[in-house]
Amino acid sequence: MGSLAFLSTNELLIVAIVGIVLFGGAQLPKLARNLGRAQKELQAGIAEGSFEVETKRSESEDKAPDPTSESDTDSESEKDSNSSS
C-alpha cells in the first residue's frame, strides 16, 4: 500500500467508485483475488531466481581453485617425491 500513500482519502474513494463502475461489484472480488495470486507467484519467482543465482554462485566458488590450497598441495607433493627418492 506504500505506492498509494500519496493519495488522500477522497482520492482513494473516487478510485474505488471508478473501479466499481468499470468492473462491476461482482467482478471486483475476482479481480482482487487474481491480483493476490499474481503477486504471490511473482514473489515465488523472485525467490526462486535468487536461490538459483546463489546456488550457481556457490558452485562457481567451489569450482574455483584456492591459490593458498594449491601451494599447500604442491609443497606436499614435493615432500612426497623427495621422501620417496
Secondary structure by P-SEA (a helix, b strand, c coil): ccccccccaaaaaaaaaaaaaaccccaaaaaaaaaaaaaaaaaaaaaaaaaaaaaaaaaaaaacccaaaaaaaaaaaaaaaaaac
